[in-house]
Structures are given as C-alpha cells and as structure tokens.
Amino acid sequence: MVATTVKIQTKQVIMKTIKVAVVESPMLDVVEIAKENIEVEMVKMGDYIQPNEALANEEVDAHFTMHFPMMNQFNQNSDAELVEVQPIYYANFGLYAKEYDSIEEIPDDATIGIANNPANLDRSLCS
C-alpha cells in the first residue's frame, strides 16, 4: 500500500502497524486489500478534513483520501507540512439533466452546480 499523504518527520521511525485514515469507499476497499501485506489499522473519519488534522497531530501515520490541491489548501490554511507520497486517482463527479444529451446542448443562460471549495473547483469545470 502506498500512502497518499504523510507528515514530514525528521526522525526515523520503524512502525509495526501503520494507522491509515479513511473516509469512504473506494479508499476503504484499497486499504482492506493492502492489509494482506502490511499490518494496517484503519481509522474511520467522518469528513475529508479530519484525516489531515489527524495526520498533522500525529494521530495517524498516513491517509488515503485527498488529492494534491486539497492537501495544499489545507497546508496553507493550517500552517501544516503534509506532503504527497503518491498521487491518487481523481473521481469525476457531476450533476445530470434528462433534457440534455451533451454539454453542447446546455443553453448559455443555464444554471449549473459546481464545487463550493477552491480545491475541487477545477474538477467541476472539466468535461
């Protein structure tokens, strides 16, 4: 298993068990599979900010819940020093309407929904 976000540490630590913060599937599923090769303790979190806070406070060793722009925003807002170890996939999301079959059919004056946070805004505007 490869963690996606870790806290910068200057001391060398040998871990017997790695604590990984997760929020929901499919991240939960990936961590479950990784448990076959590493002793992993999953720490279930209720939202996507808690894993960063837990990592910054050394309550977990890694987490598998967030992409680089969101981690970078957390670092800036919290004066944290989390670093990306391995990029994760981007799950696209969208809202769909029955009356349109393509983006081109959406009228210029239509109202659309987009993410309400800067870290995910670009994902809302990509097709």
C-alpha positions as CSV (number, residue, x, y, z in Angstrom):
1,M,0.0,0.0,0.0
2,V,1.2,3.5,-0.7
3,A,0.0,6.3,1.4
4,T,-1.0,9.4,-0.4
5,T,-0.3,12.0,2.3
6,V,2.2,11.9,5.2
7,K,3.6,14.4,7.7
8,I,7.2,15.4,7.2
9,Q,9.3,14.0,10.1
10,T,13.0,14.3,10.7
11,K,13.3,11.3,13.0
12,Q,13.4,7.8,11.7
13,V,10.5,5.7,12.9
14,I,10.1,1.9,12.5
15,M,6.4,1.1,12.5
16,K,4.9,-2.4,13.2
17,T,1.4,-1.2,12.4
18,I,0.5,1.7,10.1
19,K,-2.6,3.7,11.0
20,V,-4.4,5.0,7.9
21,A,-7.2,7.5,8.0
22,V,-10.0,6.7,5.5
23,V,-13.4,8.3,4.8
24,E,-15.4,6.0,2.5
25,S,-15.2,3.6,-0.4
26,P,-13.3,3.1,-2.7
27,M,-10.4,4.2,-0.3
28,L,-11.7,1.8,2.3
29,D,-11.5,-1.1,-0.2
30,V,-7.9,-0.3,-1.2
31,V,-6.8,-0.2,2.4
32,E,-8.5,-3.5,3.1
33,I,-6.6,-5.1,0.2
34,A,-3.3,-3.6,1.4
35,K,-3.8,-5.3,4.8
36,E,-2.8,-8.5,3.2
37,N,0.8,-7.4,3.1
38,I,1.1,-4.9,6.0
39,E,-0.5,-4.7,9.4
40,V,-2.9,-1.8,8.9
41,E,-5.2,-0.2,11.5
42,M,-8.0,1.7,9.7
43,V,-9.2,4.8,11.5
44,K,-12.6,5.8,10.1
45,M,-13.1,9.5,9.7
46,G,-16.4,11.4,9.2
47,D,-15.2,14.0,6.6
48,Y,-12.3,15.0,4.4
49,I,-10.7,17.5,6.8
50,Q,-10.3,15.2,9.8
51,P,-7.7,12.9,8.1
52,N,-5.4,15.9,7.6
53,E,-5.9,17.1,11.1
54,A,-5.2,13.7,12.5
55,L,-2.1,13.4,10.4
56,A,-0.8,16.8,11.3
57,N,-1.4,15.9,15.0
58,E,0.4,12.5,14.6
59,E,-2.8,10.6,15.4
60,V,-2.4,8.6,12.2
61,D,0.6,7.7,10.0
62,A,-1.0,8.4,6.6
63,H,-4.2,8.8,4.9
64,F,-5.7,7.9,1.5
65,T,-8.4,10.5,1.0
66,M,-7.3,13.6,-0.8
67,H,-5.7,15.0,-3.9
68,F,-2.8,17.4,-4.1
69,P,-4.8,20.7,-4.5
70,M,-6.9,19.9,-1.4
71,M,-3.8,18.9,0.6
72,N,-2.0,22.1,-0.5
73,Q,-5.0,24.2,0.6
74,F,-5.0,22.5,4.0
75,N,-1.3,23.2,4.4
76,Q,-1.8,26.9,3.6
77,N,-4.8,27.3,5.9
78,S,-3.4,25.3,8.8
79,D,0.3,26.1,8.6
80,A,0.9,22.3,8.2
81,E,3.6,20.5,6.3
82,L,1.9,17.5,4.8
83,V,3.4,16.0,1.7
84,E,2.1,13.8,-1.1
85,V,3.8,10.4,-1.3
86,Q,1.8,9.0,-4.2
87,P,-0.9,10.8,-6.3
88,I,-4.4,9.3,-6.1
89,Y,-6.9,8.9,-8.8
90,Y,-9.4,11.7,-9.5
91,A,-13.0,10.6,-9.3
92,N,-15.0,12.8,-11.6
93,F,-18.5,13.8,-10.4
94,G,-21.3,15.6,-12.0
95,L,-25.0,16.6,-12.0
96,Y,-27.0,15.4,-14.9
97,A,-30.3,16.5,-16.5
98,K,-32.7,14.3,-18.5
99,E,-33.3,17.0,-21.1
100,Y,-29.6,17.3,-22.4
101,D,-27.6,14.6,-24.1
102,S,-24.4,16.5,-24.4
103,I,-22.6,19.6,-23.0
104,E,-23.2,21.4,-26.3
105,E,-27.0,21.2,-25.7
106,I,-26.9,23.2,-22.5
107,P,-28.1,26.8,-23.2
108,D,-25.8,29.7,-22.5
109,D,-28.1,31.0,-19.8
110,A,-28.4,27.6,-18.0
111,T,-27.6,27.3,-14.3
112,I,-25.1,24.5,-13.3
113,G,-23.8,23.2,-10.0
114,I,-20.1,23.4,-9.2
115,A,-18.0,22.5,-6.1
116,N,-18.1,25.1,-3.3
117,N,-14.4,24.8,-2.4
118,P,-11.4,26.1,-4.3
119,A,-9.5,22.7,-4.2
120,N,-12.3,20.9,-6.1
121,L,-13.5,23.8,-8.3
122,D,-11.3,22.7,-11.3
123,R,-12.9,19.2,-11.2
124,S,-16.3,20.8,-11.6
125,L,-15.3,22.7,-14.7
126,C,-13.6,19.9,-16.6
127,S,-15.5,17.8,-19.1
